[in-house]
Amino acid sequence: MILYGERNPAPNPRRVRIFVAEKGIDLPETRVKMQAREHKSDEHKARNSLGQLPTLVLDDGTAISESVSICRYLESIHPEPVMFGATAAEQALVDMWIRRIEFQLMTPVGMFWRHAHPLTAALLTQFNDFGESNREAYARSCGWLDRELANGGPFIAGETYGMADICALTTVDFAAFTGLEMPEGASALRDWHKRVSDRPSAAANS
Ligand SMILES: N[C@@H](CCC(=O)N[C@@H](CS)C(=O)NCC(=O)O)C(=O)O
C-alpha cells in the first residue's frame, strides 16, 4: 500500500497521518508536491480523477480517495484502537459528527481559503466579499461546537477520541494557517484543542 499525500498544513492528508499514528500502522507515504501542481498531473489524476490528496493505492492497484474513506478502510484492516465507534450507536454518532464537522466547520474554512486568501488567488476567480463573509460563518460554527463540547465532551463524539476529533483538529489548525482563529471566548473548544493537540499523533508529518 502507498499513501499519496502532502505535508502540513494540507489538512486532508494530515487526517490520514494522524489516524495512522494513532493506530500504529506502518504506511509509507509518497509526497505529491502541491505547490508544483503535481496533484493535477496525469500521473496523479490516474489515481484520483479529481486531482486531490490524499489517495491510498492498495497492493492490487485499487485507489481509494477521500480521507475519511481511506481511514475507514484502514479501520477495517486494523480494528484497534477503535476510531469510528464500537457500538452501533457510537458508529452513528461518529459518522454524524464527521459530517457536521465537514459541513459546518470545514465549509467556511474552505470558502475563505479559496475566495479570500492570497495563496489561492491565481487558481480561480475570487469573490472576495463572499470569502470574507466566511470569517463570521466560521466564528459561528466555532461557537456552536464550543457549546456542544461544554455540554458533552471531552471529545467531539463523546467519551472517546476518534475520527471526528481528527477531522475537527485538522480543520481548526488549517483555519489558523489561513488566518481564522478560534474565538477567544470559546473555552471548551480551546480546551478540547489542547487535549487533542497534546497527543503525539498530532505532530505526525511526512
Ligand atoms: N474530501 C476530500 C478533500 C480532498 C482535498 O480537497 N484535498 C486538498 C489537499 S488538503 C486538495 O487536493 N486540494 C486541491 C484541489 O482540490 O484541487 C478528502 O477528505 O480527502
The ligand as an SDF file (V2000), in Angstrom:
LIG
                    3D

 20 19  0  0  0  0  0  0  0  0999 V2000
  -12.9230   15.4900    0.6920 N   0  0  0  0  0  0  0  0  0  0  0  0
  -11.5510   15.2520    0.3090 C   0  0  0  0  0  0  0  0  0  0  0  0
  -10.8650   16.6020    0.1110 C   0  0  0  0  0  0  0  0  0  0  0  0
   -9.5170   16.4520   -0.5240 C   0  0  0  0  0  0  0  0  0  0  0  0
   -8.8790   17.8140   -0.7720 C   0  0  0  0  0  0  0  0  0  0  0  0
   -9.5490   18.8220   -1.0440 O   0  0  0  0  0  0  0  0  0  0  0  0
   -7.5430   17.8230   -0.6630 N   0  0  0  0  0  0  0  0  0  0  0  0
   -6.8240   19.0460   -0.9310 C   0  0  0  0  0  0  0  0  0  0  0  0
   -5.4770   18.9930   -0.1930 C   0  0  0  0  0  0  0  0  0  0  0  0
   -5.6700   19.1770    1.5410 S   0  0  0  0  0  0  0  0  0  0  0  0
   -6.5870   19.1280   -2.4170 C   0  0  0  0  0  0  0  0  0  0  0  0
   -6.1910   18.1530   -3.0150 O   0  0  0  0  0  0  0  0  0  0  0  0
   -6.8350   20.3010   -2.9890 N   0  0  0  0  0  0  0  0  0  0  0  0
   -6.6240   20.5450   -4.3870 C   0  0  0  0  0  0  0  0  0  0  0  0
   -7.9040   20.5930   -5.1640 C   0  0  0  0  0  0  0  0  0  0  0  0
   -8.9880   20.4590   -4.5900 O   0  0  0  0  0  0  0  0  0  0  0  0
   -7.8310   20.7910   -6.3600 O   0  0  0  0  0  0  0  0  0  0  0  0
  -10.8430   14.4220    1.3810 C   0  0  0  0  0  0  0  0  0  0  0  0
  -11.3240   14.3920    2.5140 O   0  0  0  0  0  0  0  0  0  0  0  0
   -9.8450   13.7530    1.0900 O   0  0  0  0  0  0  0  0  0  0  0  0
  1  2  1  0
  2  3  1  0
  2 18  1  0
  3  4  1  0
  4  5  1  0
  5  6  2  0
  5  7  1  0
  7  8  1  0
  8  9  1  0
  8 11  1  0
  9 10  1  0
 11 12  2  0
 11 13  1  0
 13 14  1  0
 14 15  1  0
 15 16  2  0
 15 17  1  0
 18 19  2  0
 18 20  1  0
M  END
$$$$
